[in-house]
Amino acid sequence: MDKILDFISSPILSIDAKSTAEEGAKYMSENNITSLLIKENEDYVGIVTGTDLVKRLVAKGLDPKSTRMFSVMSKPVLTMDHYLPRSEANEFMLRKNIKHLAVTKDGKIIGMLTTNDMISGGRDDSIY
């Protein structure tokens, strides 16, 4: 049985919720990632994807220099435990219509699972 842990990307990259959308987009671009966890203090409070930036920022004509990440993030962060089967994660992601899923171990986020990770067939510790 394929476990989620075998398909995740790590390490976790995040940005502060008060950072601007411009800073977040630049960070995503520099790290070649399609999602970014949003932190408030030490807690992950949301996630921003490229789609979120398009739909919640660009399409609404908001200024990326002044719009904060907390204004464009999706919340809560959807998670699954690392030991669950990949098929369960796939079904969950389809049902929730998401392409990025945070993976946990002992209640702590340890990596991200994307639809691309599931297609590529294995963990390589690359950035999501």
Protein Blocks (a to p, Z undefined) as FASTA:
>chain_A
ZZfklmcccddddddfkbcfklmmmmmmmnopabdcddehjbcfbdcdfklmmmmmmmno
pafklmcfklmcccddddddfkbcfklmmmmmmmnopabdcddeehiafbdcdfklmmno
paehiaZZ
